[in-house]
Amino acid sequence: VGGVDCSDNEVNIKILLNGLVASGDLTVKQRNNLLYDMTDEVEEIVLEDCYRQTHSISISESRGASKLKEQLRFIHRLEREGKLDRGLEFIPGDEEIAERMANGKGLTRPEISVLVAYGKMVLKEQLVIDEVTNDSYLSKLLDGAFPKQLQQDYAEQMQQHPLRAEIIATRLANNLCNYMGANFVYRMQEETGATIAEIVKCFAVSAEIFELDSVWRQIEQLDNKISADVQTDMLHEMRRTVRRATRWFLRHRNKALSIEQSIDFYSPAFKVLSTKLDSFLIEKEARELSVLKEKLLKENVPAKIANRLSQLSTLFSTMDIAQVACQDSRPIELVAELYFTVGVRLDLHWFLAQITQQPVENHWQALARASFREELDWQQRALTSVILSSNPDSKDIDQMFENWKAQSAQPLERWQQILADFRTTKAHEFAKFSVGLRELMMLSHYHD
């Protein structure tokens, strides 16, 4: 991969410099000296991409057989579109994959690397569209494709590069596959039906809000300082969180907002939650996060990173809290405290655990489980908003909840009956979750 990557970068730079020579902005001698001076930085650009790709392969490999079904769907998609010849690329057939699944074995590193390569090639072709390459936020990727000296001296000329759109598309395809895996975009298309442009925009918003690049780099700096398995698990948690956030934005984002405007809207809530999270949680939940943090600290993970990784699942509530705070014109801190109080007192967090632990046997069950999680999050958000609306002048969380509880006795009793039924058995049918969520929705709409 390094040779191809290096060649691409070299060609792009030479096209820019040759244009500068042709326009009289550079002499041939100056051009050659620039190429020589930038050798080390070009090397760093190439090595970083190769390094990130290696991590991507490691994350996918670490999930083993649990990812085989979605990887197989991606393989089938590539075959249907005439992109992949399994025999030519030594990708196992369906029977062998079924056998590996039965034996708990996943794809090998070489097989995953082939899927990553095809994922990048296909995405690069699909991303060369004006909606992506002319976006004011995504087009900034052009700068990173060139050494800093060219960025500083020839930023205007870079915008006129003949391969500008292709360079942006390539950089974006690399980021998507390196951070999120080969089949991320396809998975989002399957789950939401969104266009590729909308998917990459929602990914960009999610990555920025959850500080993906910054946290990822901090984890990378732990090479040879912590266990490789621990490091890979941490990167997987970042990938999983940003994937969930991307799906949330595909469902709920205000499309009238640009990427920059969306980031500006949600970032304040993320900052509040990430710095004050413990103050919004009950002691038991705060202790659970503390246990996760302690496990990472024992693996020699620095406290700052351990703290962030332990919070990720809870920080996912950022978007719902931000929207409720805006909708009801209440402080983020008040909304956050009430939101988590609702989750605890109505046992929504326990119910979420039951959904998450529900085993799935096929693609449709996996989609159903994901939709159950989304619906539960939405109902927790809706209930928070209802309680705020019914107590417009109050800032007392306990009093607000008790007031609402007294007014909602009948549907609350029904919800408690549903929970009691769930607690009688460890195994649940998918239909039970549908019924439970339906009752929860009735609870949030009781005063409509």
C-alpha positions, 0 to 999 in steps of 0.5 A, a space after each residue: 500500500 505504501 508504494 501506491 500511496 507514495 506514487 499518488 502523493 508524488 503525482 498530485 504534488 508534481 501536477 501542482 508544481 508543474 502548473 506553477 512552473 508553467 505560470 511562471 510562479 516557480 522556476 524548474 530549479 525551485 520546483 526540484 528543490 521543493 520536491 527534495 525539501 518535502 521528501 520527509 513530510 511526504 513520507 510522513 503523510 504516506 506512513 500515517 495512512 499506512 499505519 491507520 490502515 493497519 489499525 483498521 485491519 486489526 480492529 476488524 480482525 479482533 472482532 473475529 467471527 462476530 463480524 462475518 455476517 456483515 462482512 459477507 453482505 459487503 462481499 455480496 454487494 461488491 460481487 453484485 456490482 461487479 467490483 470483486 472476483 472472489 476467486 481472483 482475490 482468494 476470498 473464501 466462498 459462502 460455504 467456507 465462511 459458514 464453516 468458519 462461523 460455526 467454528 468461531 473463526 473470522 476472516 484472516 488479516 490478508 482477507 480483511 486487507 483485500 476488503 479494505 482495499 476494495 472499500 477504498 476503491 469503491 468509495 473513491 469513485 462514489 465520492 467524486 460528486 459536487 455535494 461532497 467535494 464542494 462542501 465547505 467542511 469536507 473540501 478542507 481535506 485537500 490541504 492535508 494531502 499536501 506538505 505544509 509549505 505548499 499549504 502556506 505558499 500556494 493554497 489558492 493554486 491548490 484549489 485550482 488543482 485539476 484533480 482537486 475533487 479526486 484528491 478530496 474523495 481519496 482522502 475521505 475514502 481513506 479516513 472512512 475505511 481507516 477509522 470506521 472499517 471497509 463496510 461502514 458506508 454500506 452498512 449505513 446505507 443498509 440501515 438507513 437508506 441514506 445517500 453516500 453524501 449524507 452519510 459522509 456529512 453525518 460521519 464528519 459531524 460525529 467525528 468532530 463532536 466526539 473528537 475522533 481524531 484527537 482521541 485516536 492520536 492519543 491512543 496511537 501514542 500508546 504504542 509499545 506502552 500498553 497491550 496491543 489488545 487493549 489498544 485495539 479494543 479502545 480504538 474499536 470503542 471509538 469506532 463503535 461510538 462514532 458509528 452509532 452517532 453517525 446513525 443518530 445524525 442520519 435519523 435526526 439531523 436538521 439537514 438545513 444545517 451545514 456540517 459546521 453549524 451542526 458541530 457548533 450546535 452540539 459541541 457545547 452539550 458534549 463539552 458540558 457532559 464530558 467535563 461534568 458527567 459524574 455530577 449528572 449520574 446517580 452513585 451506582 452509575 458513576 461507580 460503574 464508569 469508575 470501574 471501567 476507568 480503573 480497568 484501563 488504568 491498571 493496563 497503564 492507560 493514561 487517566 485522561 484517555 481512560 476517563 474518556 473511554 469509560 464515558 463513551 457510551 454515556 456521552 452518546 446521549 449528547 445529541 438528544 440532550 442538546 436538542 431537548 435543551 434547545 427545544 425547551 429553552 432550558 440549561 444543558 446541565 438541568 436537562 442532562 440531570 433530568 435525562 439521566 434521572 428518567 433513565 434510572 427511575 424508569 429502569 430504562 438503562 436496565 431495559 437497554 441492557 436487555 436489548 443490547 444482550 439480546 442475541 441475533 441470528 440474522 441481518 434482520 434481527 440485528 436491524 431490529 435490535 438496533 431500532 429498539 435501541 434507537 427507539 428507547 433513546 428517543 422515548 427517554 428524550 421524549 419523556 424528559 421533554 414532557 416532564 420539562 414542559 409540565 414543570 415550566 418554572 421548576 428547577 428541582 429535578 426530584 420535584 419535577 419528576 414526582 409531579 409528572 409521576 403523580 399525573 401519570 400513575 396509570 401508564 406508569 403502572 403498566 410500564 412497571 408490569 412490563 418490566 416485571 414480566 421481563 425480569 421473570 425470564 432471561 431470554 426474550 422474544 423480539 416481539 416483547 421488546 416491541 410491546 414494551 417500547 409501545 407502552 413506553 411511547 404511550 407513557 410519553 404521550 399520556 398528556 398529549 
